[in-house]
Amino acid sequence: MADFATRPGMAGGFEHGGKWLNIAGAAVSLALIVGIGIWGYKLIMRDANGVPIVRALEGDMRLQPENPGGEIATHAGLSVNAVVAEGGAAAPEDRLVLAPRQPDLTQEDLDVAPMAEADEVVAAPEDDAVPEDAAAVAVALGVDPQADPNAPLTPEDILAIADQIAADAEPFDTPAPTVDEAVAAAATDAAAAPEIAVIPASVPGVSTSLRPLTRPAGIRPQPVAAPAAAEAPSSPVDPAPVDAGPVELTGALPAGTTLVQLGAHGSTEIAATEWQRLQTRFPDFMADKDRVVQEAQSGGRIFYRLRALGFADHADASRFCAALVAEGERCIPVVVR
């Protein structure tokens, strides 16, 4: 092994350099501790002394504008308000202004008739009669001129109005003519046809006529069936004879009786004629029905209701009316009250 010689001088130099390094590190550490202590002390003292973090700006923070605008509050500026705001009455004002004058009524408001006060008694006008024009219109419509217009209508009034409307109404479709009417119209047309004038043979040029061509032998006539409409009816309908003399009115019927109203007419004779026409047109429907003619009055006008009796219930009457209305007739189911 090799022998290394030690030098006393070199070992002393290392020891001297490490000493100064330790001193420098200790000084830096001490300075750091002192600096942190001073910074913490100042921070604590600043919060304790109340030093603000954000400094306020110089001058007033808010200013009241000279003309704030907006709506003026009611009773603003009165002296009485100073009692609540300041605790005592305000000094007298040096300038007084009268309140504005209230608006007056316009000319169109003055033209309206004045109304009575709450405790004032106004005498009713002596003449409560209905004007002549209004009375004439009410009579024409069959309404009592002195009746209260706000009073509710009774079932009798509603039925009377329906009768008046039905009396003047016209059916939508013209009823189809019956077999007898069609035969009578055909006979009338045949009788009214002009007679054929026959030229005498003495006139030259018409004494002889051309002979028609002979029919080919191969053509054979084929029997043609007569149309069913042209055949005579096997069972002709004989209308029931019209009752001679005045028509008797039907008396009072028991309550709950189901009827159908077929119209309202001005006389009993017209009602009987209408019943005969319905029997002729609808023999199957009217065969087991009884005629009812009742007198009624509305607005000073007398009329006669033509009704039919002989229904089991209201549904039966409704079906009967549905069949007649489908053929263009007027029919309303009613129940005696």
C-alpha positions in Angstrom: 0.0 0.0 0.0 1.1 3.5 -0.7 1.7 5.8 2.2 0.0 9.3 2.1 1.6 12.0 4.0 -0.6 14.3 5.9 -0.1 18.0 5.8 -1.0 19.9 8.9 -1.4 23.1 7.0 -4.2 21.8 4.8 -6.3 20.5 7.6 -6.2 23.8 9.4 -7.4 25.6 6.2 -10.6 23.4 6.0 -11.5 24.0 9.6 -11.1 27.8 9.2 -13.5 27.9 6.0 -16.2 25.8 7.7 -16.3 28.1 10.7 -17.1 31.2 8.5 -19.7 29.2 6.6 -21.5 28.3 9.8 -21.5 31.9 11.0 -23.0 33.2 7.7 -25.8 30.6 7.8 -26.6 31.5 11.4 -26.7 35.2 10.5 -29.1 34.6 7.6 -31.4 32.6 9.8 -31.4 35.2 12.5 -32.1 38.0 10.0 -35.0 35.9 8.6 -36.5 35.4 12.0 -36.2 39.0 12.9 -37.8 40.1 9.6 -40.8 37.8 10.0 -41.2 39.0 13.6 -41.2 42.7 12.5 -43.7 42.0 9.6 -46.1 40.1 11.9 -45.9 42.9 14.5 -46.7 45.6 12.0 -49.6 43.5 10.6 -51.1 43.1 14.1 -50.7 46.7 15.0 -52.3 47.9 11.7 -55.4 45.9 12.3 -55.5 47.0 15.9 -55.2 50.7 15.0 -58.1 50.5 12.4 -56.2 51.4 9.3 -58.6 50.8 6.4 -57.5 48.6 3.6 -59.4 50.7 0.9 -59.1 54.5 1.4 -62.3 56.5 0.8 -62.4 59.2 -2.0 -62.3 62.8 -1.0 -65.6 64.8 -1.1 -69.2 63.9 -0.5 -70.2 60.3 -1.3 -73.8 61.3 -2.5 -75.3 64.5 -3.7 -79.0 65.4 -4.0 -79.8 66.7 -7.5 -81.4 70.1 -7.9 -84.3 68.6 -9.9 -84.8 65.0 -8.9 -87.8 64.5 -11.3 -90.5 61.9 -10.9 -94.0 62.4 -9.4 -94.6 64.8 -6.5 -96.0 63.1 -3.5 -99.4 64.2 -2.2 -99.4 66.9 0.4 -95.6 67.4 0.0 -94.3 70.6 1.5 -97.1 71.2 3.9 -96.2 72.6 7.3 -98.0 69.8 9.1 -95.4 67.4 7.8 -92.6 69.1 9.7 -94.2 68.0 13.0 -93.4 64.4 12.2 -90.1 65.0 10.4 -88.6 67.6 12.8 -90.6 67.2 15.9 -92.1 70.7 15.9 -94.1 73.1 13.8 -92.2 74.7 10.9 -91.7 78.5 10.5 -94.4 80.3 8.6 -93.9 80.4 4.8 -93.0 83.7 3.2 -95.0 82.8 0.0 -98.5 81.5 -0.1 -100.2 80.0 -3.3 -103.9 79.2 -3.6 -104.9 75.7 -4.6 -106.0 75.2 -8.2 -109.7 75.5 -9.0 -111.6 72.3 -9.4 -112.8 71.5 -12.9 -116.5 72.4 -13.7 -119.0 70.4 -15.6 -119.0 70.6 -19.4 -121.9 71.8 -21.5 -122.9 68.2 -22.5 -123.0 67.3 -18.8 -125.3 70.2 -18.1 -127.7 69.2 -20.9 -128.5 65.9 -19.1 -131.5 66.1 -16.8 -130.5 66.4 -13.2 -130.9 63.4 -10.9 -132.7 63.4 -7.6 -130.8 63.3 -4.4 -130.8 60.3 -2.1 -133.4 61.7 0.3 -135.4 63.6 -2.3 -138.9 62.3 -3.3 -139.7 62.8 -7.0 -143.4 62.6 -8.1 -144.0 60.1 -10.8 -145.4 61.5 -14.1 -149.2 61.4 -14.3 -149.4 60.0 -17.8 -148.0 56.5 -17.8 -149.7 55.5 -21.1 -147.7 53.8 -23.7 -147.0 56.0 -26.8 -149.3 55.4 -29.8 -146.5 54.1 -32.0 -145.3 51.6 -29.4 -148.9 50.5 -28.6 -149.6 49.9 -32.3 -146.4 47.8 -32.6 -147.3 45.8 -29.5 -150.9 45.1 -30.7 -149.5 44.0 -34.1 -147.2 41.6 -32.4 -149.9 40.3 -30.1 -148.3 41.6 -26.9 -150.1 43.5 -24.1 -148.9 47.2 -24.3 -149.3 47.6 -20.5 -147.4 44.3 -19.7 -144.1 44.5 -17.8 -141.3 43.8 -20.4 -139.0 42.4 -17.7 -141.6 39.8 -16.4 -140.7 36.2 -17.3 -142.8 34.4 -19.9 -145.1 31.7 -18.9 -145.4 28.4 -20.8 -148.8 29.5 -22.2 -147.2 32.7 -23.5 -144.4 30.8 -25.2 -146.8 28.4 -26.8 -149.0 31.3 -28.0 -146.0 32.9 -29.7 -145.1 29.6 -31.3 -148.7 29.3 -32.6 -148.5 32.8 -34.1 -145.2 32.0 -35.8 -146.6 28.7 -37.2 -149.8 30.4 -38.4 -147.9 32.7 -40.8 -145.1 30.3 -41.8 -144.9 28.7 -45.2 -143.7 25.1 -45.7 -140.3 24.7 -47.2 -141.3 22.2 -49.9 -144.6 22.2 -51.9 -146.6 19.1 -51.0 -146.7 16.5 -53.7 -150.1 16.2 -55.4 -152.3 13.3 -54.5 -153.6 10.7 -57.0 -157.0 12.4 -57.3 -155.4 15.8 -57.8 -153.1 14.4 -60.5 -156.1 12.7 -62.3 -158.1 15.9 -62.1 -155.2 18.0 -63.4 -154.8 15.6 -66.4 -158.5 15.8 -67.2 -158.4 19.5 -67.1 -155.4 19.7 -69.4 -157.1 17.3 -71.8 -160.3 19.4 -71.8 -158.3 22.6 -72.3 -156.3 21.1 -75.3 -157.2 22.9 -78.6 -159.3 20.9 -81.1 -157.5 19.7 -84.3 -158.8 21.6 -87.4 -159.7 19.2 -90.2 -159.2 20.6 -93.7 -162.1 19.6 -96.1 -161.3 17.4 -99.1 -162.6 20.1 -101.5 -159.4 22.1 -100.9 -157.0 21.2 -103.8 -153.7 19.5 -102.8 -155.0 17.6 -99.7 -157.5 15.2 -101.2 -154.8 12.4 -101.5 -151.8 11.7 -99.3 -148.7 9.7 -99.8 -148.8 6.0 -99.0 -146.4 5.1 -96.2 -143.7 2.5 -96.9 -144.4 -1.1 -96.2 -143.0 -2.4 -92.9 -140.3 -5.1 -93.3 -141.6 -8.6 -92.7 -138.7 -9.5 -90.3 -139.7 -7.0 -87.6 -142.0 -8.4 -84.9 -143.6 -6.3 -82.3 -142.4 -7.0 -78.7 -144.8 -6.6 -75.8 -143.9 -3.7 -73.6 -144.8 -3.8 -69.8 -146.7 -0.8 -68.7 -144.9 1.3 -66.0 -146.1 0.7 -62.5 -146.9 4.4 -62.0 -149.4 4.3 -64.8 -151.3 1.4 -63.3 -154.5 2.3 -61.5 -154.3 1.9 -57.7 -155.8 -1.4 -56.5 -157.2 0.3 -53.4 -158.1 3.9 -54.0 -158.0 6.2 -51.1 -161.4 7.7 -50.4 -161.0 10.9 -48.4 -163.2 11.2 -45.4 -166.0 13.6 -45.9 -165.7 17.0 -44.4 -168.0 17.6 -41.4 -170.9 19.8 -42.4 -171.9 22.7 -40.3 -169.9 24.5 -37.6 -167.0 22.7 -36.0 -167.4 21.9 -32.4 -164.6 22.9 -30.1 -162.9 20.3 -27.9 -163.4 20.7 -24.2 -160.7 20.6 -21.5 -158.5 17.6 -21.5 -157.0 15.9 -18.5 -153.5 17.0 -17.4 -150.7 14.9 -18.8 -152.4 14.1 -22.1 -150.0 13.9 -25.0 -151.0 15.8 -28.1 -149.4 17.1 -31.3 -150.1 20.5 -32.6 -150.6 20.8 -36.3 -151.1 24.5 -36.6 -153.0 27.6 -35.5 -155.7 29.0 -37.7 -158.1 32.0 -37.7 -161.3 30.0 -37.7 -162.6 26.6 -37.0 -163.5 26.0 -40.7 -159.9 26.5 -41.7 -158.8 24.1 -39.0 -161.3 21.5 -40.3 -160.1 21.9 -43.9 -156.5 21.5 -42.8 -157.4 18.3 -40.9 -159.1 17.0 -44.0 -156.0 17.7 -46.1 -153.7 15.9 -43.6 -156.0 12.9 -43.6 -156.0 12.8 -47.4 -152.2 13.1 -47.6 -151.3 10.9 -44.6 -154.0 8.3 -44.3 -151.8 5.7 -42.5 -150.7 8.2 -39.9 -154.0 9.9 -39.3 -156.2 6.8 -39.3 -156.3 6.3 -35.5 -156.0 10.0 -34.5 -158.8 12.2 -33.2 -159.2 15.8 -34.1 -158.8 18.4 -31.3 -159.8 22.1 -32.0 -159.2 24.5 -29.1 -159.8 28.2 -28.8 -156.9 30.4 -27.6 -156.3 34.1 -27.1 -153.1 36.1 -27.1 -152.7 39.9 -27.2 -156.4 40.4 -27.9 -156.4 38.0 -30.9 -158.5 34.8 -30.9 -157.2 31.8 -32.9 -157.9 28.1 -32.9 -155.3 25.4 -32.3 -155.5 22.3 -34.5 -154.2 19.2 -32.6 -154.3 15.5 -32.8 -155.1 13.1 -30.0 -154.3 9.4 -29.7 -150.7 8.8 -28.7 -149.4 6.4 -26.1 -146.6 8.6 -24.7 -144.4 11.5 -25.6 -142.0 9.3 -27.6 -144.9 8.1 -29.8 -145.9 11.8 -30.5 -142.3 12.7 -31.3 -142.0 9.9 -33.9 -145.3 11.0 -35.4 -144.1 14.6 -35.7 -140.7 13.5 -37.1 -142.6 11.7 -40.0 -144.7 14.8 -40.8 -141.8 17.2 -40.6 -139.9 15.0 -43.0 -142.7 15.6 -45.5 -142.7 19.4 -45.0 -145.6 19.7 -42.5 -145.7 21.5 -39.2 -145.9 19.4 -36.1 -145.0 20.1 -32.4 -145.4 17.5 -29.5 -147.2 19.1 -26.5 -148.4 17.9 -23.1 -151.5 19.2 -21.4 -150.6 21.1 -18.2 
